[in-house]
Amino acid sequence: MQAVVAIPEITSLVCNKKASELIMRPVAGVPLLMRTLITATRAGADDILLICPAALSDELVQKCLETALQYGIRVSVIQLDEFDPGAASSWAKLAPHLNHDFLWLPWNWVTTKQFLAHLPLAQIHSVNWAEPAHATLHEVTRDHAPSALLHPEGVAVTSPESVSLAERFLVVHSGKVLDGIHTSFNRRLCRPFVTALSHTSATPNAVTMGGVVISILSAVAFAQASYWWSVLGALLFYVAGLFDEMDGMLARVKFAESPWGTWFEGFADGLSYMLLFGGITIGLHRHYGRPATVMGIALLVGAILALIATSLQRRRATSPDRPNEYLDRFYQLLEKDSGNWISRVVRQVQAFQRRGVMIHYIALFTIIGALPVLFFLATVGAHLTWILILYFNRRFFAQRGERRAKRNVNKFKEAL
């Protein structure tokens, strides 16, 4: 898909320094124009056409192109004396460079890839050029015409005040489609902190490490074997869970997602759970002796097996550059396999295994003094998790693994 982005003539009426400040002003740590181009790319645009005023200095244009390359974006630039998107003559000049249909995106419109990816196709004469649109130079069917009146969500950055609005918009929409009630509540608590972190050099991986440190403190508190120490441990683990929400939100807001970050977050989650269970085991051992230790060992073994099995299934279910798509893909497969009663049951209860949900129940069971019950349920759940992962691994991903193995064998034969 092609994306067309135009810088207005107003930037050519001011000095180059002022124009640069307008175009490259940071929004949640990312220059405004770069944010627009990256969002278009992530919405599916593989061909970006940037229209600049002819009066804009070559140095500033080159700076924009170099910055875009740093973000991995290749841009084609066309400089025009005048460009009015509402005038047919302007589009006639661009006709040799335009695809049959394209994504129109104002240079200062802050939004998310989800809103851009679902824009309806509209005839070019009915487009509101102040907002993003999926436009075509040719006639479209009458059924599509009313949908062109829909207003895409986002914020047009025109002032320092609108920058703040745009940043709040990005943070509010930095969650995931699969977020439930518990996770949505957690993210609401995280929003002010994510907004503040977006203005710093803090990385999502640093936030993840902060969560691990707090998990260590939580484990130490649980190991003290008193009610109030356990409540403190539960609250600390809840805070560590919020860090787990914040790292993903910050990564999406600052375009800092990476395969390594996804794997690191998964490892940190597993480590946090093992620290938690280790601390609870020590605490319960002081009350119940050897039975608590035996169950604690069983729980840790189950947690380790579940972590290993999940990592292997993630590797098999996704491509190396997109491990973050694992849960979405797994849920889709469960929905398609709803005829299987095991898939139906797992689809209903699987959400309770997510850390954003678990931290609520860990706090609840601890406060009501039912920590041994939680300990038993966690032990059963950990072993059920790795058993079910092996089951679904064979049911959903066995053929894919066999095809990958055959390709590896063929490559090895070719090498020989």
DRENDO-1510 file (C-alpha; in Angstrom, 1 decimal, always signed):
<recs>
REC; n; res; u; v; w
REC; 1; MET; +0.0; +0.0; +0.0 .
REC; 2; GLN; +1.1; +3.5; -0.8 .
REC; 3; ALA; +1.0; +6.4; +1.8 .
REC; 4; VAL; +1.0; +10.0; +0.8 .
REC; 5; VAL; +2.1; +12.6; +3.4 .
REC; 6; ALA; +2.3; +16.3; +2.6 .
REC; 7; ILE; +4.1; +19.1; +4.5 .
REC; 8; PRO; +2.0; +22.3; +4.2 .
REC; 9; GLU; +3.3; +25.6; +2.7 .
REC; 10; ILE; +3.2; +27.3; +6.1 .
REC; 11; THR; +6.5; +25.7; +7.0 .
REC; 12; SER; +8.2; +27.4; +4.1 .
REC; 13; LEU; +7.0; +30.8; +5.3 .
REC; 14; VAL; +9.1; +30.6; +8.5 .
REC; 15; CYS; +12.9; +30.3; +8.9 .
REC; 16; ASN; +14.5; +26.8; +8.5 .
REC; 17; LYS; +15.0; +26.6; +12.3 .
REC; 18; LYS; +11.4; +27.2; +13.0 .
REC; 19; ALA; +10.3; +24.8; +10.3 .
REC; 20; SER; +12.5; +22.1; +11.7 .
REC; 21; GLU; +11.0; +22.7; +15.2 .
REC; 22; LEU; +7.5; +22.3; +13.7 .
REC; 23; ILE; +8.3; +19.2; +11.7 .
REC; 24; MET; +10.6; +17.4; +14.2 .
REC; 25; ARG; +9.0; +18.4; +17.5 .
REC; 26; PRO; +9.0; +15.4; +19.8 .
REC; 27; VAL; +5.7; +13.6; +20.6 .
REC; 28; ALA; +6.3; +11.0; +23.3 .
REC; 29; GLY; +10.0; +10.9; +22.5 .
REC; 30; VAL; +9.6; +10.5; +18.7 .
REC; 31; PRO; +9.8; +13.4; +16.2 .
REC; 32; LEU; +6.3; +14.3; +14.9 .
REC; 33; LEU; +6.9; +13.7; +11.2 .
REC; 34; MET; +8.8; +10.5; +11.9 .
REC; 35; ARG; +5.9; +9.3; +14.1 .
REC; 36; THR; +3.5; +9.9; +11.2 .
REC; 37; LEU; +5.7; +8.0; +8.7 .
REC; 38; ILE; +6.3; +5.1; +11.1 .
REC; 39; THR; +2.6; +4.8; +11.9 .
REC; 40; ALA; +1.8; +4.6; +8.2 .
REC; 41; THR; +4.5; +1.9; +7.7 .
REC; 42; ARG; +3.1; -0.2; +10.5 .
REC; 43; ALA; -0.4; +0.2; +9.1 .
REC; 44; GLY; +0.8; -1.6; +6.0 .
REC; 45; ALA; +2.3; +1.1; +3.8 .
REC; 46; ASP; +5.4; -0.1; +2.0 .
REC; 47; ASP; +5.7; +2.9; -0.4 .
REC; 48; ILE; +5.8; +6.4; +1.2 .
REC; 49; LEU; +5.5; +9.5; -0.9 .
REC; 50; LEU; +6.4; +12.7; +1.0 .
REC; 51; ILE; +5.4; +16.0; -0.6 .
REC; 52; CYS; +7.4; +19.0; +0.5 .
REC; 53; PRO; +7.1; +22.7; -0.4 .
REC; 54; ALA; +9.7; +23.8; -3.0 .
REC; 55; ALA; +10.8; +26.6; -0.7 .
REC; 56; LEU; +11.8; +24.2; +2.1 .
REC; 57; SER; +15.6; +24.0; +2.3 .
REC; 58; ASP; +17.4; +21.0; +0.9 .
REC; 59; GLU; +19.2; +20.7; +4.2 .
REC; 60; LEU; +16.0; +20.2; +6.1 .
REC; 61; VAL; +14.6; +17.8; +3.5 .
REC; 62; GLN; +17.9; +15.8; +3.7 .
REC; 63; LYS; +17.7; +15.8; +7.5 .
REC; 64; CYS; +14.2; +14.4; +7.4 .
REC; 65; LEU; +15.3; +11.6; +5.0 .
REC; 66; GLU; +18.3; +10.7; +7.2 .
REC; 67; THR; +16.2; +10.6; +10.3 .
REC; 68; ALA; +13.6; +8.4; +8.5 .
REC; 69; LEU; +16.4; +6.0; +7.5 .
REC; 70; GLN; +17.5; +5.8; +11.2 .
REC; 71; TYR; +14.0; +4.4; +11.9 .
REC; 72; GLY; +14.3; +2.0; +8.9 .
REC; 73; ILE; +11.9; +3.9; +6.6 .
REC; 74; ARG; +12.6; +4.7; +3.0 .
REC; 75; VAL; +10.8; +7.8; +1.6 .
REC; 76; SER; +10.3; +9.2; -1.9 .
REC; 77; VAL; +10.3; +13.0; -1.8 .
REC; 78; ILE; +8.6; +15.3; -4.3 .
REC; 79; GLN; +9.0; +19.1; -4.0 .
REC; 80; LEU; +6.2; +21.2; -5.4 .
REC; 81; ASP; +5.7; +25.0; -5.6 .
REC; 82; GLU; +2.1; +24.7; -4.4 .
REC; 83; PHE; +0.1; +21.6; -3.3 .
REC; 84; ASP; -3.5; +21.8; -2.4 .
REC; 85; PRO; -5.0; +18.4; -1.7 .
REC; 86; GLY; -8.5; +19.8; -2.4 .
REC; 87; ALA; -7.5; +20.9; -6.0 .
REC; 88; ALA; -7.7; +18.4; -8.8 .
REC; 89; SER; -4.7; +20.1; -10.5 .
REC; 90; SER; -2.4; +19.2; -7.6 .
REC; 91; TRP; -3.3; +15.5; -7.9 .
REC; 92; ALA; -2.9; +15.7; -11.7 .
REC; 93; LYS; +0.8; +16.7; -11.1 .
REC; 94; LEU; +1.2; +13.7; -8.8 .
REC; 95; ALA; -0.6; +11.2; -11.0 .
REC; 96; PRO; +2.5; +9.5; -12.4 .
REC; 97; HIS; +3.7; +8.8; -8.8 .
REC; 98; LEU; +0.4; +7.6; -7.4 .
REC; 99; ASN; -1.0; +4.1; -7.0 .
REC; 100; HIS; -4.6; +3.2; -7.8 .
REC; 101; ASP; -5.5; +3.8; -4.2 .
REC; 102; PHE; -3.4; +5.2; -1.4 .
REC; 103; LEU; -3.4; +6.2; +2.3 .
REC; 104; TRP; -3.6; +9.9; +2.8 .
REC; 105; LEU; -2.1; +11.0; +6.1 .
REC; 106; PRO; -1.7; +14.6; +7.3 .
REC; 107; TRP; +1.9; +15.2; +8.4 .
REC; 108; ASN; +0.9; +16.2; +11.9 .
REC; 109; TRP; -1.8; +13.6; +12.6 .
REC; 110; VAL; -1.0; +11.4; +15.6 .
REC; 111; THR; -2.9; +8.1; +15.7 .
REC; 112; THR; -2.3; +4.3; +15.8 .
REC; 113; LYS; -1.8; +1.7; +13.1 .
REC; 114; GLN; -5.1; +0.0; +14.1 .
REC; 115; PHE; -7.1; +3.1; +13.2 .
REC; 116; LEU; -5.3; +3.6; +9.9 .
REC; 117; ALA; -5.5; -0.1; +8.9 .
REC; 118; HIS; -9.3; +0.0; +9.1 .
REC; 119; LEU; -10.1; +3.2; +7.2 .
REC; 120; PRO; -12.8; +2.7; +4.5 .
REC; 121; LEU; -12.1; +3.3; +0.9 .
REC; 122; ALA; -13.3; +6.7; -0.2 .
REC; 123; GLN; -13.6; +8.7; -3.5 .
REC; 124; ILE; -10.9; +11.4; -3.6 .
REC; 125; HIS; -13.6; +14.2; -4.0 .
REC; 126; SER; -15.3; +13.2; -0.7 .
REC; 127; VAL; -12.2; +13.1; +1.4 .
REC; 128; ASN; -11.7; +15.5; +4.3 .
REC; 129; TRP; -8.0; +16.4; +3.8 .
REC; 130; ALA; -7.5; +17.5; +7.4 .
REC; 131; GLU; -7.9; +13.8; +8.5 .
REC; 132; PRO; -6.4; +10.5; +7.3 .
REC; 133; ALA; -8.2; +8.7; +4.5 .
REC; 134; HIS; -8.0; +5.6; +2.3 .
REC; 135; ALA; -8.5; +7.4; -1.0 .
REC; 136; THR; -8.8; +6.4; -4.6 .
REC; 137; LEU; -8.5; +8.5; -7.7 .
REC; 138; HIS; -11.2; +6.5; -9.4 .
REC; 139; GLU; -14.9; +6.1; -8.7 .
REC; 140; VAL; -15.9; +3.8; -5.8 .
REC; 141; THR; -19.2; +2.0; -5.3 .
REC; 142; ARG; -22.1; +3.9; -3.8 .
REC; 143; ASP; -22.2; +1.5; -0.8 .
REC; 144; HIS; -18.8; +2.8; +0.3 .
REC; 145; ALA; -19.7; +6.5; +0.0 .
REC; 146; PRO; -21.3; +7.0; +3.4 .
REC; 147; SER; -18.4; +5.4; +5.2 .
REC; 148; ALA; -16.2; +8.2; +3.9 .
REC; 149; LEU; -17.9; +10.5; +6.4 .
REC; 150; LEU; -16.5; +8.5; +9.3 .
REC; 151; HIS; -13.9; +10.5; +11.4 .
REC; 152; PRO; -10.8; +8.5; +12.2 .
REC; 153; GLU; -9.5; +8.7; +15.7 .
REC; 154; GLY; -6.4; +10.7; +16.4 .
REC; 155; VAL; -5.1; +14.2; +17.3 .
REC; 156; ALA; -3.8; +16.9; +14.9 .
REC; 157; VAL; -0.7; +18.4; +16.5 .
REC; 158; THR; -0.9; +22.2; +16.0 .
REC; 159; SER; +0.3; +23.6; +19.3 .
REC; 160; PRO; +2.1; +22.6; +22.5 .
REC; 161; GLU; -1.3; +21.9; +24.1 .
REC; 162; SER; -2.2; +19.5; +21.3 .
REC; 163; VAL; +1.1; +17.7; +21.8 .
REC; 164; SER; +0.0; +16.8; +25.4 .
REC; 165; LEU; -3.4; +15.7; +24.0 .
REC; 166; ALA; -1.6; +13.5; +21.4 .
REC; 167; GLU; +0.6; +11.9; +24.0 .
REC; 168; ARG; -2.4; +11.1; +26.2 .
REC; 169; PHE; -4.2; +9.7; +23.2 .
REC; 170; LEU; -1.2; +7.4; +22.4 .
REC; 171; VAL; -0.9; +6.2; +26.0 .
REC; 172; VAL; -4.7; +5.5; +26.3 .
REC; 173; HIS; -4.5; +3.4; +23.1 .
REC; 174; SER; -1.2; +1.6; +24.0 .
REC; 175; GLY; -3.0; -1.5; +25.2 .
REC; 176; LYS; -4.0; -4.6; +23.2 .
REC; 177; VAL; -7.2; -5.8; +21.6 .
REC; 178; LEU; -7.2; -8.9; +24.0 .
REC; 179; ASP; -7.0; -6.8; +27.2 .
REC; 180; GLY; -9.7; -7.8; +29.6 .
REC; 181; ILE; -11.2; -6.0; +32.7 .
REC; 182; HIS; -8.2; -6.7; +34.9 .
REC; 183; THR; -5.5; -5.7; +32.4 .
REC; 184; SER; -7.5; -2.6; +31.3 .
REC; 185; PHE; -7.7; -1.5; +35.0 .
REC; 186; ASN; -3.9; -2.1; +35.4 .
REC; 187; ARG; -3.2; +0.0; +32.3 .
REC; 188; ARG; -5.2; +2.9; +33.6 .
REC; 189; LEU; -3.0; +3.0; +36.7 .
REC; 190; CYS; +0.1; +2.9; +34.5 .
REC; 191; ARG; -0.9; +5.8; +32.1 .
REC; 192; PRO; +0.7; +8.7; +34.0 .
REC; 193; PHE; +3.9; +6.8; +34.6 .
REC; 194; VAL; +4.1; +5.7; +30.9 .
REC; 195; THR; +3.6; +9.4; +29.8 .
REC; 196; ALA; +6.4; +10.5; +32.1 .
REC; 197; LEU; +8.7; +7.7; +31.0 .
REC; 198; SER; +8.1; +8.6; +27.3 .
REC; 199; HIS; +9.9; +11.9; +27.9 .
REC; 200; THR; +13.0; +10.1; +29.3 .
REC; 201; SER; +15.7; +7.9; +27.8 .
REC; 202; ALA; +14.3; +4.9; +29.8 .
REC; 203; THR; +13.9; +1.8; +27.6 .
REC; 204; PRO; +11.2; -0.9; +27.9 .
REC; 205; ASN; +13.9; -3.4; +28.9 .
REC; 206; ALA; +15.0; -1.2; +31.8 .
REC; 207; VAL; +11.3; -1.0; +33.0 .
REC; 208; THR; +11.2; -4.8; +32.7 .
REC; 209; MET; +14.3; -5.1; +34.9 .
REC; 210; GLY; +12.7; -2.7; +37.4 .
REC; 211; GLY; +9.8; -5.2; +37.7 .
REC; 212; VAL; +12.2; -8.0; +38.4 .
REC; 213; VAL; +13.9; -6.1; +41.2 .
REC; 214; ILE; +10.6; -5.4; +42.8 .
REC; 215; SER; +9.7; -9.1; +42.4 .
REC; 216; ILE; +12.9; -9.9; +44.4 .
REC; 217; LEU; +11.7; -7.6; +47.2 .
REC; 218; SER; +8.3; -9.3; +47.1 .
REC; 219; ALA; +9.8; -12.7; +47.5 .
REC; 220; VAL; +11.9; -11.5; +50.5 .
REC; 221; ALA; +8.7; -10.2; +52.1 .
REC; 222; PHE; +6.8; -13.4; +51.6 .
REC; 223; ALA; +9.7; -15.4; +53.1 .
REC; 224; GLN; +9.2; -13.6; +56.4 .
REC; 225; ALA; +6.2; -15.8; +57.2 .
REC; 226; SER; +4.0; -13.3; +58.8 .
REC; 227; TYR; +0.6; -12.0; +57.7 .
REC; 228; TRP; +1.5; -8.3; +57.2 .
REC; 229; TRP; +4.8; -9.2; +55.5 .
REC; 230; SER; +2.9; -11.4; +53.1 .
REC; 231; VAL; +0.4; -8.6; +52.4 .
REC; 232; LEU; +3.4; -6.3; +51.7 .
REC; 233; GLY; +4.8; -9.0; +49.4 .
REC; 234; ALA; +1.5; -9.3; +47.5 .
REC; 235; LEU; +1.3; -5.5; +47.1 .
REC; 236; LEU; +4.9; -5.4; +45.8 .
REC; 237; PHE; +4.2; -8.2; +43.4 .
REC; 238; TYR; +1.2; -6.2; +42.2 .
REC; 239; VAL; +3.5; -3.2; +41.6 .
REC; 240; ALA; +5.9; -5.5; +39.7 .
REC; 241; GLY; +3.0; -6.6; +37.6 .
REC; 242; LEU; +2.3; -3.0; +36.7 .
REC; 243; PHE; +5.9; -2.7; +35.6 .
REC; 244; ASP; +5.1; -5.6; +33.3 .
REC; 245; GLU; +2.2; -3.6; +31.8 .
REC; 246; MET; +4.3; -0.4; +31.5 .
REC; 247; ASP; +7.2; -2.0; +29.5 .
REC; 248; GLY; +4.9; -3.0; +26.7 .
REC; 249; MET; +2.9; +0.2; +26.7 .
REC; 250; LEU; +6.2; +2.2; +26.6 .
REC; 251; ALA; +7.5; +0.1; +23.8 .
REC; 252; ARG; +4.4; +0.6; +21.7 .
REC; 253; VAL; +4.3; +4.4; +22.3 .
REC; 254; LYS; +8.0; +4.9; +21.5 .
REC; 255; PHE; +8.1; +2.3; +18.6 .
REC; 256; ALA; +10.6; +0.4; +20.6 .
REC; 257; GLU; +9.2; -3.1; +20.2 .
REC; 258; SER; +11.7; -5.8; +19.3 .
REC; 259; PRO; +11.9; -9.6; +19.1 .
REC; 260; TRP; +14.6; -9.6; +21.8 .
REC; 261; GLY; +12.4; -7.4; +24.0 .
REC; 262; THR; +9.5; -9.9; +23.7 .
REC; 263; TRP; +11.7; -12.8; +24.7 .
REC; 264; PHE; +13.3; -10.9; +27.5 .
REC; 265; GLU; +9.9; -9.9; +28.9 .
REC; 266; GLY; +8.8; -13.5; +28.8 .
REC; 267; PHE; +11.9; -14.6; +30.6 .
REC; 268; ALA; +11.4; -11.9; +33.2 .
REC; 269; ASP; +7.8; -12.9; +33.8 .
REC; 270; GLY; +8.9; -16.5; +34.4 .
REC; 271; LEU; +11.7; -15.4; +36.7 .
REC; 272; SER; +9.3; -13.2; +38.7 .
REC; 273; TYR; +6.9; -16.1; +39.2 .
REC; 274; MET; +9.7; -18.4; +40.4 .
REC; 275; LEU; +11.0; -15.7; +42.8 .
REC; 276; LEU; +7.4; -15.4; +44.1 .
REC; 277; PHE; +6.9; -19.1; +44.5 .
REC; 278; GLY; +10.3; -19.5; +46.2 .
REC; 279; GLY; +9.5; -16.8; +48.7 .
REC; 280; ILE; +6.1; -18.2; +49.5 .
REC; 281; THR; +7.6; -21.7; +49.8 .
REC; 282; ILE; +10.1; -20.4; +52.4 .
REC; 283; GLY; +7.3; -18.6; +54.3 .
REC; 284; LEU; +4.9; -21.6; +54.4 .
REC; 285; HIS; +7.8; -23.9; +55.4 .
REC; 286; ARG; +8.1; -22.0; +58.6 .
REC; 287; HIS; +4.4; -22.7; +59.3 .
REC; 288; TYR; +3.8; -26.1; +57.8 .
REC; 289; GLY; +7.3; -27.7; +57.6 .
REC; 290; ARG; +8.2; -30.4; +55.1 .
REC; 291; PRO; +4.8; -30.7; +53.2 .
REC; 292; ALA; +5.1; -27.1; +52.2 .
REC; 293; THR; +8.6; -27.6; +51.0 .
REC; 294; VAL; +7.6; -30.6; +48.9 .
REC; 295; MET; +4.7; -28.7; +47.3 .
REC; 296; GLY; +7.0; -25.7; +46.7 .
REC; 297; ILE; +9.5; -27.9; +44.8 .
REC; 298; ALA; +6.6; -29.4; +42.8 .
REC; 299; LEU; +5.4; -25.8; +42.0 .
REC; 300; LEU; +8.8; -24.6; +40.9 .
REC; 301; VAL; +9.3; -27.7; +38.7 .
REC; 302; GLY; +5.9; -27.1; +37.1 .
REC; 303; ALA; +6.6; -23.4; +36.6 .
REC; 304; ILE; +10.0; -24.1; +35.0 .
REC; 305; LEU; +8.4; -26.7; +32.7 .
REC; 306; ALA; +5.6; -24.3; +31.8 .
REC; 307; LEU; +8.1; -21.6; +30.9 .
REC; 308; ILE; +10.2; -23.9; +28.7 .
REC; 309; ALA; +7.2; -25.3; +27.0 .
REC; 310; THR; +5.7; -21.9; +26.3 .
REC; 311; SER; +9.0; -20.6; +24.9 .
REC; 312; LEU; +9.3; -23.6; +22.6 .
REC; 313; GLN; +5.7; -23.2; +21.4 .
REC; 314; ARG; +6.2; -19.5; +20.8 .
REC; 315; ARG; +9.2; -20.2; +18.7 .
REC; 316; ARG; +7.2; -22.8; +16.7 .
REC; 317; ALA; +4.0; -20.7; +16.4 .
REC; 318; THR; +5.6; -17.4; +15.2 .
REC; 319; SER; +8.2; -16.1; +12.9 .
REC; 320; PRO; +11.5; -15.1; +14.4 .
REC; 321; ASP; +10.9; -11.4; +13.9 .
REC; 322; ARG; +7.3; -11.4; +15.4 .
REC; 323; PRO; +7.3; -13.4; +18.6 .
REC; 324; ASN; +4.8; -10.9; +20.1 .
REC; 325; GLU; +2.0; -12.3; +17.8 .
REC; 326; TYR; +2.1; -15.6; +19.8 .
REC; 327; LEU; -1.0; -15.0; +22.0 .
REC; 328; ASP; -3.1; -13.6; +19.2 .
REC; 329; ARG; -2.4; -16.5; +17.0 .
REC; 330; PHE; -3.0; -19.0; +19.8 .
REC; 331; TYR; -6.4; -17.5; +20.7 .
REC; 332; GLN; -7.4; -17.5; +17.0 .
REC; 333; LEU; -6.5; -21.2; +16.8 .
REC; 334; LEU; -8.5; -22.0; +20.0 .
REC; 335; GLU; -11.5; -20.1; +18.5 .
REC; 336; LYS; -11.3; -22.1; +15.2 .
REC; 337; ASP; -11.0; -25.3; +17.2 .
REC; 338; SER; -14.1; -24.6; +19.4 .
REC; 339; GLY; -15.6; -28.0; +18.4 .
REC; 340; ASN; -13.0; -29.5; +20.7 .
REC; 341; TRP; -14.2; -29.3; +24.4 .
REC; 342; ILE; -10.6; -28.9; +25.6 .
REC; 343; SER; -10.0; -25.9; +23.4 .
REC; 344; ARG; -13.3; -24.4; +24.5 .
REC; 345; VAL; -12.4; -24.8; +28.2 .
REC; 346; VAL; -8.9; -23.5; +27.8 .
REC; 347; ARG; -10.1; -20.5; +25.8 .
REC; 348; GLN; -12.3; -19.5; +28.7 .
REC; 349; VAL; -9.8; -20.0; +31.5 .
REC; 350; GLN; -6.5; -19.2; +29.7 .
REC; 351; ALA; -6.8; -15.4; +30.4 .
REC; 352; PHE; -6.6; -16.1; +34.2 .
REC; 353; GLN; -3.0; -17.3; +33.7 .
REC; 354; ARG; -1.9; -13.9; +32.4 .
REC; 355; ARG; +0.2; -11.9; +34.8 .
REC; 356; GLY; -2.1; -8.9; +34.6 .
REC; 357; VAL; -4.9; -11.1; +36.0 .
REC; 358; MET; -2.8; -13.2; +38.4 .
REC; 359; ILE; -1.6; -10.2; +40.4 .
REC; 360; HIS; -5.1; -9.4; +41.4 .
REC; 361; TYR; -5.8; -12.9; +42.7 .
REC; 362; ILE; -2.4; -13.2; +44.5 .
REC; 363; ALA; -3.3; -10.0; +46.3 .
REC; 364; LEU; -6.8; -11.2; +47.1 .
REC; 365; PHE; -5.8; -14.6; +48.4 .
REC; 366; THR; -3.1; -13.1; +50.5 .
REC; 367; ILE; -5.3; -10.5; +52.1 .
REC; 368; ILE; -8.0; -13.0; +53.1 .
REC; 369; GLY; -5.4; -15.3; +54.5 .
REC; 370; ALA; -5.8; -18.1; +51.9 .
REC; 371; LEU; -2.2; -18.3; +50.8 .
REC; 372; PRO; -2.0; -22.1; +51.2 .
REC; 373; VAL; -5.0; -22.4; +48.9 .
REC; 374; LEU; -3.4; -20.2; +46.3 .
REC; 375; PHE; -0.2; -22.2; +46.6 .
REC; 376; PHE; -2.1; -25.5; +45.9 .
REC; 377; LEU; -4.0; -24.0; +42.9 .
REC; 378; ALA; -0.8; -22.6; +41.5 .
REC; 379; THR; +0.9; -26.0; +41.7 .
REC; 380; VAL; -2.0; -27.7; +39.9 .
REC; 381; GLY; -2.2; -24.9; +37.3 .
REC; 382; ALA; +1.6; -24.9; +36.6 .
REC; 383; HIS; +1.6; -28.6; +35.7 .
REC; 384; LEU; -1.7; -28.4; +33.8 .
REC; 385; THR; -0.1; -25.5; +31.8 .
REC; 386; TRP; +2.9; -27.4; +30.4 .
REC; 387; ILE; +0.8; -30.6; +29.8 .
REC; 388; LEU; -1.8; -28.6; +27.8 .
REC; 389; ILE; +0.9; -26.7; +25.9 .
REC; 390; LEU; +2.4; -30.0; +24.8 .
REC; 391; TYR; -1.1; -31.2; +23.8 .
REC; 392; PHE; -1.8; -28.0; +21.7 .
REC; 393; ASN; +1.7; -28.0; +20.3 .
REC; 394; ARG; +0.9; -31.3; +18.7 .
REC; 395; ARG; -2.6; -30.4; +17.7 .
REC; 396; PHE; -1.9; -27.0; +16.2 .
REC; 397; PHE; +1.8; -26.8; +15.3 .
REC; 398; ALA; +3.0; -30.3; +14.6 .
REC; 399; GLN; +2.7; -30.0; +10.8 .
REC; 400; ARG; +4.5; -26.7; +10.8 .
REC; 401; GLY; +7.3; -28.1; +12.8 .
REC; 402; GLU; +7.6; -31.1; +10.4 .
REC; 403; ARG; +7.7; -28.7; +7.4 .
REC; 404; ARG; +10.4; -26.7; +9.1 .
REC; 405; ALA; +12.4; -29.8; +9.9 .
REC; 406; LYS; +12.1; -30.9; +6.3 .
REC; 407; ARG; +13.4; -27.6; +5.1 .
REC; 408; ASN; +16.4; -27.8; +7.4 .
REC; 409; VAL; +17.1; -31.3; +6.2 .
REC; 410; ASN; +16.9; -30.1; +2.6 .
REC; 411; LYS; +19.3; -27.2; +3.3 .
REC; 412; PHE; +21.7; -29.6; +4.9 .
REC; 413; LYS; +21.6; -31.9; +1.9 .
REC; 414; GLU; +22.2; -28.9; -0.4 .
REC; 415; ALA; +25.1; -27.9; +1.7 .
REC; 416; LEU; +26.6; -31.3; +1.4 .
</recs>
